[in-house]
């Protein structure tokens, strides 16, 4: 019987993997992922090669957790595990959501991807796995843009104790929130975790069934996810500005966001009239409204010395302040 390419991959040695295939992304703390293609059918595989310090038990557990998630369509399918050479073979995906967002210039997570992320977390709860690592680099898409959650090195089975601590949906309470929080580090806004979590905290059985149904359609391939870039213009007549001068000056105009720079706003603000006559204005604020220049020159020095910044703390003083705050919180929690 002819040996298949997948069988060949499962029996490879560590050094052969490192010398034969290219790295996907960057080397990770726990290991490195290599990519390869089956020459017979073009199927792509990813080989996650762990460090030598990783125990066989930990590798077997991670593969098992990923298999449980893959059964519910959350993670890529595991094709093979080698605890002796310390690697897992799985189906390869196209790119991380961070790379996609950077390439397509996302400002916020598109609605279709919010729905898919929420639906994946609900699926993980059904699978009985909590992923425990909301790093946005663990969100990947395939060629169609369909979302997956990878990396189950910190994953655990959902226990009764976890239900008691996190409620009926641990991945909604923890994983969804963690992904949303850490997406901000990559300048991708995502408000879904706040809106869902606020409702879930009030009632831990809450589910946004409409959003889940939409996410399920996208995950099952019934609809293709759309990642439309944000429009580069906005009607300034509805701008949420407290500066009436800016709103009035631009109420009938729709400008490209790139042209609405700091100089435009400052110029509009400079046309404001003082709300009180200069003679009735406090001396410390007369310079703001163009009061008596002689009084300004005499009061200038006093004004700045009055509001002088306190001296910067040393590193030792800052550390001591943190320790004191921590001890104070500890005392309050004990009370």
N, C-alpha and C positions, 0 to 999 in steps of 0.2 A: 504494500500500500504506500502511495506517495505521501511523503511528509509535507504537511501544509505549512504555510508561512507562520501562522499563529502558533503551531506546535514548535516551530523553530525558535520563535521569540520566547516562549515559556522555558526553553532549555538553555537559553544563552547565559554566558558568564558576565559578571559585572564589568570587567575590563573590556569585553567585546562590545557591550552596550555603549560604554563611554566613548569608545573609539569609532563606532560605526554610525551613530546617529547624531543629529543636531539637537541642541537644547531648545526647549520651548520657554520663552521668557527669560527669567533670571534664576540663578541657583537659589533655592530656598534654604531656610535654616534646618529643616527636617530632611530635605532631600532635593533631587533635581528631576525634572520631567523631560524625557526625550521623545521625539516624534519620528514615526516611520510609516511607510506606505506599503501595503501588500502589492507587489508587482503584478500579480495575477488578476486582481479585480479592482485595484485602486482604493481599497478600504484603508482608512487611516487609523493608526493605533498610537496611544500614548503609553509610555513606560515610566512609571514613577519609581525612580531608583533612590532608596533610602540610604542614609549614612550607615556606616558599619556599626555604630553604637546603638542603632535601633534594634530592640529585641524581637525575635521571631513571634513572640506572643502579641506584641503591640502591632506588628504588621498584619497578622492574621485577624486581629480584632478590627483594625481599620478597614480591611477588605470586606469583612463580614458586615460592618455598619454600612459601607457603601453599597453592598449587594442588597441590603434591606431597603435602602433609599431608592436604588435603581429599580426594584420591583414595583415601585409606585411612580416611576418616571421622573424622579427628582434628580438623580445622579446618572452619569454615564455608566454603561454596563461593564462590569468586571469580567475580563476574559481569562485571567490566569494570575496565580500568586506563586512566588518563590520565596519561602522563608529562609532558605539557605543562602541564596544570592541577594535576598532582600530587595525585591521589587514587586510591583503590581502592574499587570497589563490591562488596559481598558480602552474603550472606544475614545478616539480623540475628538475634541471640539475645535471650533474655529478660532475664537479669541475671547479674552475677558471683556466684561462689560465696561471696564475702565478704558481699555484700548478702543472699543467701539465708540464710547462717549467722546473720547478725545478726537478721534478721526471725524466723527460727525458733528462735533462742536455742540454737545448737549450742554444746556445750562441746568436743566432739571431732569429727573427721571421721567420718561414719557409715560402717559397713562397706561398703555398696554403692558409696559414692563412693571409698573406698580402692581397691576392685576396679576401678572404671572408670578411675581415674587411672593405676593400674599397667598396665591393658590398653592405654590410650592411649599410654603411653611405649613399650610393646612394639611397637605399630603404627607409631610414629614411626621406630623402628629399622628396621622392614621397609620403610618409605617412603624410607629413606636420608637423613633430615633430623634434625639435632640442633637443638632449639629455642633453647637457650642463654639463656632468660630466665624463671626460675621465680618470677615475681611472681604471687601468688595472684589478683591482679586480671585475670590472663590466663586464669583458669579460669572458663568461663561455662557456663550451662545454657540449654536451650530450654524450651518450655512444658511438656514432659513431665518435666523434671528431668534429661534426658540431658546428660552432660558433654562439653565441647569445650575444646581449647587454642587460644588465639588469639595474635596478635602475633608475627610472624616477622621482625621488624626485625634481630634479632641471629642469626638462624638461618643454618646452613651445611649443605652436603651432607656426609655422613659419608665421611671419607677413610680411607685405610689408616693414615695417621699417627694419626688419631683412634682407630681401632681398637687401635693399638699402645698408646696412652696410656690409653684408657678401657675397653678390653676389647671383647667381642663385642656388648655392649648399652650404647652410650654414653648413651642417654636414661635408662636405669635407673640408671647410675652417676652421672649429672650432673643431669638434669632432674627426675627423681623425688625425689632427695635435696634439690634446691634448693627445690622446691615445699613439701616437708614442713618444711624448716627455716624458711621464711619465713611459713608459715601460723601459726606461733607468735606472730608480731608482731600478728596479729589475734585472739589468744587462742583459737585453734583447735588442739587437740592432734592430732597425727598421727604415729603410731608406725610406719606401714607402711614408710617410707623406711629406718628403722633396721634392722628385721627383715629386709627384703629385701636391703638393701645389705650387711649383715654376712655373709649367706650368699653374696652375689654376689662379695664381695671374696675369699672363700676359694676360690671356683670361678666364674670369669667366664662360664661357660656355664649357671649356675643359673637356673632359671625355676620359679616357683610355678604349675604348670599348673592347679591347682584354682582358684586366685584369678583367673588369666587367663581361664579358661573362664566363671567367674561374671561377670567384667567384660564379656566379649564378649556374653553373653546380654543384659545391660543396655544395652550400646551398640547392639545390633542390634534392640532393641525387643521381644525375646522376653519379657522381664520388665521391670516398671516399678520404677525405683529408689525405695527407701524412705529417708526421712530422719526416722526417729523421734526425737523429743526425748528427752534423757536423763531417767530417772526422778528425781523430786525427793525420794525417800526411799531410805534404805539401812539394812539390818540391822546395827546396831552390834555384835551379838554376834560378827561376823566382822571387825570393824575391825582394821586392822593397826597397832595402837598398842603402844608399849613401856610405856606407863603402865598397870600392872595395875589401879590404882584406878579409872581411867576405864572400862576394859573391864568390870570387875566391877560398877560402879555402873550400867552400861547394858546388861548382858548379855542381859536379857530385854525390851529396849525397842527399838522401831523408830520413830525420831523424824524429822520433816521436816528436811532438811539446813539449812533457814533457821533452825531453832531451836537447832541445835548451834553456839552462838556461843562466843566466847572466855570469857565469864563462866562458862558451864556447865563448861568444861574446867578453869578455874582453881579453881572451887569444889570439883570432884572431887579435884584435885591437893592442895588444902589439907588434905584429910583424911588424907593419908599420914602414917604414923608414921616417925620417924627410925630408920635402920638401926642406929645405935650410940647409946649413952647420951650425953647432953650433956657430961658430965664427961670423956668420952674423945674428944670431937670437937675438931678443930683450931680454935684461936681465930678464924681468919679466916672460918670457916663456921658459927660458933655462932649468928649471927643468923638463919640460914636455918632452924634447927630449934628456935628459941625457947629458947636457953640463958640464962645469967646476964645480966640486963639491964645490970648495972654494968660488967661486962667489955666488953659490946657498946659502951657509950657511950665507954669509954676507948680502945677499939681502932678505933672508927668512922673517925676521921680518918686513922689510919695505914693502914687497909685501902684507903681510896679513893686515897690518895696513892701507895700502892704499885703500884696498877694503873692509874695515870693514862695517858691516851692520849698518844702522841707528838704533837708540834706538826704542824699541817697543812703539807704542802709547797706551795711557791709554784708558779705555772703554769710558770715557767722551769725549776724543779727537776723537775717531772713530765715535761716534754718531754725534758729531758736524760736522765732515767731510761729513757724509751722508746727514745731513740737508742742508749743504752748497751746495752740488752737486744737491740736489733736487730743492732748490731755484733757482740755476743757470739754470737748465733745464726749470723751470717754466718761467723764464724771457725770455729765448730764444724762447719758444713756443708762448709767447705773442707778441714777435717782428715779 
